[in-house]
Amino acid sequence: MQPGFAETVRTFAKIGLLSFGGPAGQIATMHRILVDEKKWLDEERFLHALNFCMLLPGPEAQQLATYAGWLLHRVKGGLAAGILFVAPGFVVMMALAAFYVGFRDLTLVQGLFAGLKPAVLAVVVEACLRIGKRGLKRPSHRVVAVLSFLAIFLFGLPFPLIVAAAGLYGFASTKAEGQLAVVDSPPVGRSLPTILLWSILWLAPVGLALAWGQGAFGAVGLFFAKMAVVTFGGAYSVLAYVAQQAVEVHGWLTPPEMLDGLGLAETTPGPLILVNQFAGFLAGFRDPGPLNPWAGGVLAACLTVWVTFVPSFLWIFAGAPHVERMRGNARLAAALSAITAAVFGVILNLSLWFALHVAFAKVGDWGVGPINLPLPDPASAQPVAIVLGAAAMVALVRLKWGMVPVLAGSAAIGALLY
């Protein structure tokens, strides 16, 4: 059944407001509404769209919403669905980032975030276990995961390089058993105007910020635009790289602040990658150039969201007409599997990096040659955070509690303790 455009807009607005629980929960919500309730898409069409989005960099749930909207009403449907999927979380995160900057010195707020951080760590570890169970089924996948972890943890190799190497290994190590099935696919040249238009829309604000050359805006736009093309495997796959670069290289925020931002993103609707918006807000607030700090924070946050999500429209609008060309290609499937294995190693690094900064107040560096290891100070151990993190881990993994109740409960305990 082909719905009217107004009904499509209302439905995707509802999906955007209900998009809690990370990619798995968001995809399940879309499936329930679009396939089971509305019957606008059948099971095969939905899963084929999902498989295509899993091959792309960026937030797969938002891309799936864009693809579904495109199937229903082409470009205007894709625009409406993709924007409405992000808009509620964008508004909430902007308000929370402003509140965080303005009121985090209050004792109650400090307590809330002190309780939230250990629960966020538990969420990251649970995601690591889930991805490992799903993506490390072969010995070669486990080898890729271990090498990826060592590459980023010991040697600090760039995340994009790790992803590219894993994808090339998977592609090259698999025989071309499947053939590219071309089903009513238009010539590739027809997508060139779409690619050009959306590339200009995506990168023009970055160019303007770099030309202006004041404040953190140019660096923010360039950094998160680069992240938009390497975020294979979902938000967790790139958080380690974003955290380390934003904290250690650019100095936009501290490790505890990055944990706070991740906690806020976990409790708001929309893609988890909206944690980038939090980092962008703090960067613009602290280095606003000639602007007021609040205006700088809002502008940098908007620029971050723009360069993070606009590429999703580029991938979908340019690639959807050709998506059938990917069906049955064994090498592409193998490349994606290898990337998933590498993502596990990167998330394991993220879990360890977060754990050290949650459990210890002071974490230094110890290095020999190209190796650089984080070294915690045992005297700075934080027993309350360790106990809260362990309790949150039990609640998530063993008791199967929902993510939002665990985060809310841990934050409430932190507030009571403070």
Kinemage of the C-alpha trace (Angstrom):
@kinemage 1
@onewidth
@group {chain A} dominant
@subgroup {mainchain}
@vectorlist {calphas} color= white
{ca met a 1} P 0.000 0.000 0.000
{ca gln a 2} L 1.376 3.376 -1.027
{ca pro a 3} L 0.741 5.914 1.771
{ca gly a 4} L 0.186 9.619 1.242
{ca phe a 5} L 3.125 11.927 1.854
{ca ala a 6} L 1.488 13.565 4.906
{ca glu a 7} L 0.922 10.164 6.533
{ca thr a 8} L 4.511 9.206 5.740
{ca val a 9} L 5.769 12.356 7.466
{ca arg a 10} L 3.641 11.684 10.560
{ca thr a 11} L 4.850 8.092 10.743
{ca phe a 12} L 8.534 8.927 10.489
{ca ala a 13} L 8.100 11.718 13.037
{ca lys a 14} L 6.741 9.038 15.382
{ca ile a 15} L 9.678 6.755 14.589
{ca gly a 16} L 12.097 9.593 15.327
{ca leu a 17} L 10.525 10.216 18.729
{ca leu a 18} L 10.618 6.490 19.591
{ca ser a 19} L 14.146 5.810 18.336
{ca phe a 20} L 15.717 4.836 21.663
{ca gly a 21} L 17.886 1.817 22.329
{ca gly a 22} L 20.673 2.181 19.804
{ca pro a 23} L 20.684 0.841 16.225
{ca ala a 24} L 19.197 -2.549 17.140
{ca gly a 25} L 16.233 -0.990 18.928
{ca gln a 26} L 15.759 1.650 16.222
{ca ile a 27} L 15.783 -0.902 13.400
{ca ala a 28} L 13.341 -3.084 15.349
{ca thr a 29} L 11.018 -0.087 15.806
{ca met a 30} L 11.086 0.672 12.079
{ca his a 31} L 10.416 -2.965 11.246
{ca arg a 32} L 7.450 -3.127 13.605
{ca ile a 33} L 5.874 0.066 12.248
{ca leu a 34} L 6.737 -0.110 8.529
{ca val a 35} L 6.474 -3.882 7.967
{ca asp a 36} L 4.168 -5.303 10.651
{ca glu a 37} L 1.756 -2.438 11.359
{ca lys a 38} L 1.624 -0.270 8.228
{ca lys a 39} L 2.640 -3.017 5.750
{ca trp a 40} L 4.248 -0.365 3.540
{ca leu a 41} L 7.295 -2.617 2.968
{ca asp a 42} L 7.474 -6.394 2.845
{ca glu a 43} L 10.054 -8.401 4.780
{ca glu a 44} L 12.328 -9.030 1.795
{ca arg a 45} L 12.425 -5.366 0.749
{ca phe a 46} L 13.131 -4.225 4.301
{ca leu a 47} L 15.985 -6.711 4.835
{ca his a 48} L 17.522 -5.952 1.457
{ca ala a 49} L 17.527 -2.247 2.312
{ca leu a 50} L 19.066 -3.016 5.704
{ca asn a 51} L 21.859 -5.101 4.143
{ca phe a 52} L 22.666 -2.248 1.777
{ca cys a 53} L 22.814 0.255 4.647
{ca met a 54} L 25.103 -2.054 6.627
{ca leu a 55} L 27.625 -1.787 3.782
{ca leu a 56} L 27.731 2.008 4.071
{ca pro a 57} L 29.685 4.254 6.428
{ca gly a 58} L 27.590 6.258 8.861
{ca pro a 59} L 24.543 5.618 11.072
{ca glu a 60} L 22.833 2.609 9.509
{ca ala a 61} L 19.487 3.165 11.253
{ca gln a 62} L 19.180 6.719 9.902
{ca gln a 63} L 20.218 5.493 6.479
{ca leu a 64} L 17.576 2.755 6.646
{ca ala a 65} L 14.930 5.354 7.489
{ca thr a 66} L 16.114 7.472 4.540
{ca tyr a 67} L 16.059 4.460 2.231
{ca ala a 68} L 12.538 3.497 3.372
{ca gly a 69} L 11.327 7.048 2.779
{ca trp a 70} L 12.961 6.993 -0.658
{ca leu a 71} L 11.145 3.769 -1.537
{ca leu a 72} L 7.815 5.361 -0.597
{ca his a 73} L 8.197 8.876 -2.088
{ca arg a 74} L 11.639 9.036 -3.690
{ca val a 75} L 13.794 12.062 -2.792
{ca lys a 76} L 11.210 14.038 -0.817
{ca gly a 77} L 10.308 10.916 1.149
{ca gly a 78} L 13.946 10.145 1.867
{ca leu a 79} L 14.604 13.708 3.006
{ca ala a 80} L 11.582 13.725 5.313
{ca ala a 81} L 12.367 10.334 6.837
{ca gly a 82} L 16.097 10.976 7.325
{ca ile a 83} L 15.624 14.443 8.824
{ca leu a 84} L 12.791 13.414 11.144
{ca phe a 85} L 14.831 10.462 12.396
{ca val a 86} L 17.593 12.804 13.595
{ca ala a 87} L 15.647 15.980 14.527
{ca pro a 88} L 14.275 14.960 17.987
{ca gly a 89} L 17.672 13.777 19.213
{ca phe a 90} L 19.371 16.863 17.753
{ca val a 91} L 17.062 19.223 19.684
{ca val a 92} L 17.386 17.256 22.935
{ca met a 93} L 21.163 16.927 22.668
{ca met a 94} L 21.562 20.655 22.000
{ca ala a 95} L 19.581 21.450 25.149
{ca leu a 96} L 21.506 18.882 27.220
{ca ala a 97} L 24.884 20.129 25.996
{ca ala a 98} L 23.941 23.701 26.929
{ca phe a 99} L 22.681 22.539 30.318
{ca tyr a 100} L 25.885 20.560 30.846
{ca val a 101} L 28.106 23.556 30.123
{ca gly a 102} L 26.023 25.935 32.224
{ca phe a 103} L 25.140 23.860 35.286
{ca arg a 104} L 27.543 20.953 35.668
{ca asp a 105} L 29.224 22.610 38.669
{ca leu a 106} L 26.088 21.993 40.708
{ca thr a 107} L 26.528 19.140 43.185
{ca leu a 108} L 23.392 17.324 42.014
{ca val a 109} L 24.475 17.435 38.389
{ca gln a 110} L 27.961 16.228 39.320
{ca gly a 111} L 26.382 13.296 41.143
{ca leu a 112} L 24.167 12.408 38.204
{ca phe a 113} L 27.115 12.276 35.834
{ca ala a 114} L 29.319 10.447 38.335
{ca gly a 115} L 26.687 7.715 38.483
{ca leu a 116} L 26.117 7.771 34.723
{ca lys a 117} L 29.717 7.124 33.674
{ca pro a 118} L 30.069 3.568 35.095
{ca ala a 119} L 26.751 2.598 33.479
{ca val a 120} L 27.952 3.979 30.136
{ca leu a 121} L 31.036 1.792 30.462
{ca ala a 122} L 28.786 -1.227 31.018
{ca val a 123} L 26.790 -0.330 27.883
{ca val a 124} L 29.991 -0.174 25.823
{ca val a 125} L 31.234 -3.515 27.177
{ca glu a 126} L 27.836 -5.113 26.478
{ca ala a 127} L 27.987 -3.813 22.899
{ca cys a 128} L 31.487 -5.279 22.581
{ca leu a 129} L 30.236 -8.703 23.707
{ca arg a 130} L 27.232 -8.541 21.374
{ca ile a 131} L 29.304 -7.627 18.310
{ca gly a 132} L 31.914 -10.248 19.193
{ca lys a 133} L 29.283 -12.968 19.413
{ca arg a 134} L 27.819 -11.970 16.059
{ca gly a 135} L 30.940 -11.128 14.093
{ca leu a 136} L 33.752 -13.446 15.278
{ca lys a 137} L 32.513 -16.780 13.982
{ca arg a 138} L 35.643 -17.723 12.035
{ca pro a 139} L 39.285 -18.015 13.197
{ca ser a 140} L 40.298 -15.422 10.601
{ca his a 141} L 37.801 -12.949 12.072
{ca arg a 142} L 39.285 -13.432 15.536
{ca val a 143} L 42.784 -12.801 14.156
{ca val a 144} L 41.588 -9.586 12.475
{ca ala a 145} L 39.966 -8.471 15.739
{ca val a 146} L 43.137 -9.078 17.771
{ca leu a 147} L 45.347 -7.311 15.232
{ca ser a 148} L 42.948 -4.354 15.094
{ca phe a 149} L 42.964 -4.048 18.884
{ca leu a 150} L 46.762 -4.139 19.047
{ca ala a 151} L 47.091 -1.683 16.160
{ca ile a 152} L 45.004 1.000 17.839
{ca phe a 153} L 45.798 0.246 21.512
{ca leu a 154} L 49.556 -0.244 21.311
{ca phe a 155} L 50.536 1.742 18.231
{ca gly a 156} L 47.721 4.290 17.902
{ca leu a 157} L 47.204 3.607 14.190
{ca pro a 158} L 44.393 5.667 12.625
{ca phe a 159} L 40.977 4.036 12.679
{ca pro a 160} L 40.343 4.673 8.936
{ca leu a 161} L 43.546 2.783 8.101
{ca ile a 162} L 42.474 -0.185 10.232
{ca val a 163} L 39.030 -0.321 8.602
{ca ala a 164} L 40.476 -0.032 5.089
{ca ala a 165} L 43.040 -2.774 5.729
{ca ala a 166} L 40.394 -5.131 7.140
{ca gly a 167} L 38.036 -4.517 4.231
{ca leu a 168} L 40.775 -5.085 1.656
{ca tyr a 169} L 41.830 -8.293 3.392
{ca gly a 170} L 38.266 -9.633 3.387
{ca phe a 171} L 37.732 -8.679 -0.244
{ca ala a 172} L 41.025 -10.133 -1.462
{ca ser a 173} L 40.867 -13.366 0.547
{ca thr a 174} L 37.502 -14.496 -0.865
{ca lys a 175} L 36.796 -16.084 -4.217
{ca ala a 176} L 34.296 -14.280 -6.399
{ca glu a 177} L 31.614 -16.933 -5.938
{ca gly a 178} L 28.682 -14.587 -6.388
{ca gln a 179} L 27.924 -12.608 -9.494
{ca leu a 180} L 26.682 -9.063 -9.632
{ca ala a 181} L 22.989 -9.215 -10.414
{ca val a 182} L 21.848 -6.239 -12.464
{ca val a 183} L 18.091 -5.796 -12.198
{ca asp a 184} L 16.654 -2.802 -14.028
{ca ser a 185} L 19.614 -0.741 -12.830
{ca pro a 186} L 20.097 2.679 -14.470
{ca pro a 187} L 23.461 3.689 -15.909
{ca val a 188} L 25.975 4.762 -13.279
{ca gly a 189} L 26.365 8.118 -15.017
{ca arg a 190} L 22.857 9.124 -13.994
{ca ser a 191} L 24.012 9.299 -10.373
{ca leu a 192} L 26.814 11.783 -11.078
{ca pro a 193} L 24.613 14.921 -10.726
{ca thr a 194} L 23.271 13.570 -7.433
{ca ile a 195} L 26.784 12.859 -6.163
{ca leu a 196} L 27.980 16.319 -7.203
{ca leu a 197} L 25.013 18.142 -5.634
{ca trp a 198} L 25.181 16.370 -2.285
{ca ser a 199} L 28.974 16.562 -2.138
{ca ile a 200} L 28.768 20.343 -2.529
{ca leu a 201} L 26.017 20.599 0.101
{ca trp a 202} L 28.060 18.417 2.450
{ca leu a 203} L 31.443 20.112 2.164
{ca ala a 204} L 30.568 23.753 1.393
{ca pro a 205} L 30.104 24.686 5.102
{ca val a 206} L 33.477 23.083 5.886
{ca gly a 207} L 35.120 25.152 3.170
{ca leu a 208} L 33.528 28.335 4.518
{ca ala a 209} L 34.689 27.546 8.058
{ca leu a 210} L 38.240 26.867 6.877
{ca ala a 211} L 38.258 30.079 4.811
{ca trp a 212} L 37.055 32.073 7.831
{ca gly a 213} L 39.889 30.571 9.863
{ca gln a 214} L 38.714 31.701 13.306
{ca gly a 215} L 37.704 29.558 16.251
{ca ala a 216} L 37.477 25.791 16.208
{ca phe a 217} L 34.928 25.627 13.380
{ca gly a 218} L 37.258 24.702 10.515
{ca ala a 219} L 38.919 21.912 12.498
{ca val a 220} L 35.540 20.661 13.766
{ca gly a 221} L 34.021 20.536 10.292
{ca leu a 222} L 37.032 18.859 8.704
{ca phe a 223} L 37.421 16.263 11.465
{ca phe a 224} L 33.778 15.154 11.615
{ca ala a 225} L 33.445 15.198 7.822
{ca lys a 226} L 36.311 12.722 7.739
{ca met a 227} L 34.609 10.624 10.414
{ca ala a 228} L 31.445 10.456 8.302
{ca val a 229} L 33.173 8.354 5.654
{ca val a 230} L 34.875 5.838 7.968
{ca thr a 231} L 32.154 4.988 10.502
{ca phe a 232} L 31.581 1.434 9.308
{ca gly a 233} L 29.926 -0.814 11.860
{ca gly a 234} L 27.920 1.845 13.688
{ca ala a 235} L 28.715 4.528 16.211
{ca tyr a 236} L 30.671 2.382 18.666
{ca ser a 237} L 33.183 1.530 15.971
{ca val a 238} L 34.383 5.129 15.679
{ca leu a 239} L 33.922 6.375 19.241
{ca ala a 240} L 37.401 5.286 20.311
{ca tyr a 241} L 38.980 7.251 17.501
{ca val a 242} L 36.746 10.289 18.040
{ca ala a 243} L 37.358 10.212 21.784
{ca gln a 244} L 41.108 9.960 21.490
{ca gln a 245} L 41.415 12.579 18.749
{ca ala a 246} L 38.979 15.067 20.320
{ca val a 247} L 40.580 14.652 23.748
{ca glu a 248} L 44.263 14.050 23.122
{ca val a 249} L 44.928 15.796 19.800
{ca his a 250} L 42.470 18.706 19.623
{ca gly a 251} L 41.847 19.199 23.364
{ca trp a 252} L 38.168 19.997 22.807
{ca leu a 253} L 37.070 18.077 25.912
{ca thr a 254} L 38.410 15.769 28.639
{ca pro a 255} L 37.965 11.973 28.961
{ca pro a 256} L 35.284 12.328 31.707
{ca glu a 257} L 33.431 14.840 29.514
{ca met a 258} L 33.501 12.404 26.594
{ca leu a 259} L 31.960 9.780 28.861
{ca asp a 260} L 29.307 12.277 29.915
{ca gly a 261} L 28.509 13.009 26.275
{ca leu a 262} L 28.179 9.328 25.471
{ca gly a 263} L 25.857 8.912 28.448
{ca leu a 264} L 23.667 11.753 27.210
{ca ala a 265} L 23.570 10.272 23.689
{ca glu a 266} L 22.555 6.887 25.114
{ca thr a 267} L 19.514 8.396 26.844
{ca thr a 268} L 18.168 10.536 23.999
{ca pro a 269} L 16.241 9.495 20.884
{ca gly a 270} L 18.087 9.291 17.607
{ca pro a 271} L 21.463 7.880 16.504
{ca leu a 272} L 24.147 7.348 19.133
{ca ile a 273} L 26.562 9.227 16.862
{ca leu a 274} L 24.889 12.411 18.151
{ca val a 275} L 27.640 12.243 20.780
{ca asn a 276} L 29.624 14.033 18.038
{ca gln a 277} L 27.233 16.958 18.457
{ca phe a 278} L 28.114 17.141 22.163
{ca ala a 279} L 31.843 17.173 21.366
{ca gly a 280} L 31.296 19.832 18.700
{ca phe a 281} L 29.315 22.017 21.107
{ca leu a 282} L 32.102 21.955 23.697
{ca ala a 283} L 34.722 22.679 21.020
{ca gly a 284} L 32.819 25.715 19.742
{ca phe a 285} L 31.999 26.925 23.241
{ca arg a 286} L 35.666 26.862 24.290
{ca asp a 287} L 37.103 28.272 21.068
{ca pro a 288} L 34.384 30.476 19.538
{ca gly a 289} L 36.701 32.932 17.807
{ca pro a 290} L 35.033 36.362 17.748
{ca leu a 291} L 31.615 34.895 18.666
{ca asn a 292} L 29.915 34.618 22.025
{ca pro a 293} L 30.765 31.187 23.570
{ca trp a 294} L 27.122 30.094 23.513
{ca ala a 295} L 26.759 31.073 19.859
{ca gly a 296} L 30.039 29.317 19.116
{ca gly a 297} L 28.821 26.136 20.794
{ca val a 298} L 25.527 26.106 18.879
{ca leu a 299} L 27.235 26.879 15.550
{ca ala a 300} L 29.879 24.166 15.997
{ca ala a 301} L 27.222 21.646 17.065
{ca cys a 302} L 25.120 22.429 13.974
{ca leu a 303} L 28.176 22.113 11.729
{ca thr a 304} L 29.041 18.771 13.333
{ca val a 305} L 25.552 17.371 12.771
{ca trp a 306} L 25.497 18.669 9.193
{ca val a 307} L 28.762 17.017 8.113
{ca thr a 308} L 27.882 13.826 10.011
{ca phe a 309} L 24.446 13.181 8.490
{ca val a 310} L 24.372 14.834 5.057
{ca pro a 311} L 26.617 12.080 3.592
{ca ser a 312} L 23.891 9.561 4.449
{ca phe a 313} L 21.583 11.262 1.948
{ca leu a 314} L 24.385 11.184 -0.616
{ca trp a 315} L 24.931 7.425 -0.188
{ca ile a 316} L 21.214 6.589 -0.340
{ca phe a 317} L 20.115 8.877 -3.161
{ca ala a 318} L 23.116 7.962 -5.316
{ca gly a 319} L 23.251 4.271 -4.419
{ca ala a 320} L 19.632 3.167 -3.969
{ca pro a 321} L 18.906 2.955 -7.727
{ca his a 322} L 21.893 0.596 -8.071
{ca val a 323} L 21.438 -1.430 -4.883
{ca glu a 324} L 20.455 -4.585 -6.775
{ca arg a 325} L 23.925 -4.613 -8.359
{ca met a 326} L 25.364 -5.670 -4.968
{ca arg a 327} L 23.125 -8.683 -4.461
{ca gly a 328} L 24.972 -11.993 -4.315
{ca asn a 329} L 28.499 -10.586 -4.336
{ca ala a 330} L 30.580 -12.843 -2.100
{ca arg a 331} L 33.586 -10.537 -1.959
{ca leu a 332} L 31.560 -7.573 -0.719
{ca ala a 333} L 30.022 -9.765 1.989
{ca ala a 334} L 33.492 -10.964 3.025
{ca ala a 335} L 34.808 -7.394 3.163
{ca leu a 336} L 31.925 -6.409 5.449
{ca ser a 337} L 32.585 -9.412 7.712
{ca ala a 338} L 36.264 -8.483 8.038
{ca ile a 339} L 35.330 -4.874 8.833
{ca thr a 340} L 32.921 -6.124 11.528
{ca ala a 341} L 35.783 -8.129 13.066
{ca ala a 342} L 38.031 -5.066 13.026
{ca val a 343} L 35.245 -3.047 14.633
{ca phe a 344} L 35.228 -5.524 17.529
{ca gly a 345} L 38.921 -4.885 18.160
{ca val a 346} L 38.377 -1.124 18.061
{ca ile a 347} L 35.422 -1.332 20.462
{ca leu a 348} L 37.510 -3.489 22.796
{ca asn a 349} L 40.057 -0.674 22.812
{ca leu a 350} L 37.253 1.810 23.512
{ca ser a 351} L 36.038 -0.340 26.425
{ca leu a 352} L 39.503 -0.505 27.967
{ca trp a 353} L 40.102 3.229 27.421
{ca phe a 354} L 36.785 4.093 29.079
{ca ala a 355} L 37.323 1.586 31.907
{ca leu a 356} L 40.658 3.090 32.892
{ca his a 357} L 39.213 6.615 33.017
{ca val a 358} L 36.159 5.467 35.000
{ca ala a 359} L 38.031 3.332 37.530
{ca phe a 360} L 40.985 5.713 38.056
{ca ala a 361} L 41.072 9.473 38.484
{ca lys a 362} L 44.598 9.689 37.034
{ca val a 363} L 45.778 7.890 33.914
{ca gly a 364} L 49.211 8.666 32.498
{ca asp a 365} L 51.201 7.353 29.545
{ca trp a 366} L 54.068 4.886 29.362
{ca gly a 367} L 55.847 4.432 26.061
{ca val a 368} L 58.773 2.588 24.511
{ca gly a 369} L 59.521 3.371 20.882
{ca pro a 370} L 56.298 3.311 18.842
{ca ile a 371} L 54.371 1.638 21.691
{ca asn a 372} L 52.321 3.900 23.943
{ca leu a 373} L 50.348 2.429 26.855
{ca pro a 374} L 47.946 4.172 29.252
{ca leu a 375} L 49.174 3.722 32.818
{ca pro a 376} L 46.663 4.257 35.691
{ca asp a 377} L 47.719 5.493 39.111
{ca pro a 378} L 46.606 2.788 41.619
{ca ala a 379} L 46.282 5.393 44.370
{ca ser a 380} L 43.600 7.185 42.340
{ca ala a 381} L 41.249 4.178 42.155
{ca gln a 382} L 37.557 5.076 42.535
{ca pro a 383} L 35.803 2.171 44.353
{ca val a 384} L 32.283 3.576 43.992
{ca ala a 385} L 32.611 3.864 40.225
{ca ile a 386} L 34.024 0.331 40.009
{ca val a 387} L 31.126 -1.114 42.037
{ca leu a 388} L 28.511 0.821 40.038
{ca gly a 389} L 30.067 -0.315 36.764
{ca ala a 390} L 30.058 -3.952 37.857
{ca ala a 391} L 26.438 -3.708 39.012
{ca ala a 392} L 25.374 -2.101 35.725
{ca met a 393} L 27.198 -4.852 33.815
{ca val a 394} L 25.322 -7.559 35.727
{ca ala a 395} L 22.012 -5.780 35.145
{ca leu a 396} L 22.599 -5.486 31.392
{ca val a 397} L 24.252 -8.820 30.582
{ca arg a 398} L 22.878 -11.256 33.168
{ca leu a 399} L 19.521 -9.772 34.155
{ca lys a 400} L 18.762 -8.414 30.650
{ca trp a 401} L 17.528 -5.068 31.949
{ca gly a 402} L 16.888 -2.300 29.448
{ca met a 403} L 19.594 0.258 28.756
{ca val a 404} L 17.562 3.315 29.781
{ca pro a 405} L 16.548 1.898 33.241
{ca val a 406} L 20.167 0.933 33.953
{ca leu a 407} L 21.482 4.373 32.989
{ca ala a 408} L 18.730 6.173 34.913
{ca gly a 409} L 19.212 3.994 38.002
{ca ser a 410} L 22.978 4.452 38.041
{ca ala a 411} L 22.604 8.229 37.634
{ca ala a 412} L 20.099 8.333 40.515
{ca ile a 413} L 22.484 6.384 42.779
{ca gly a 414} L 25.283 8.784 41.898
{ca ala a 415} L 23.077 11.761 42.784
{ca leu a 416} L 22.138 10.193 46.157
{ca leu a 417} L 25.772 9.451 46.982
{ca tyr a 418} L 26.805 13.020 46.209
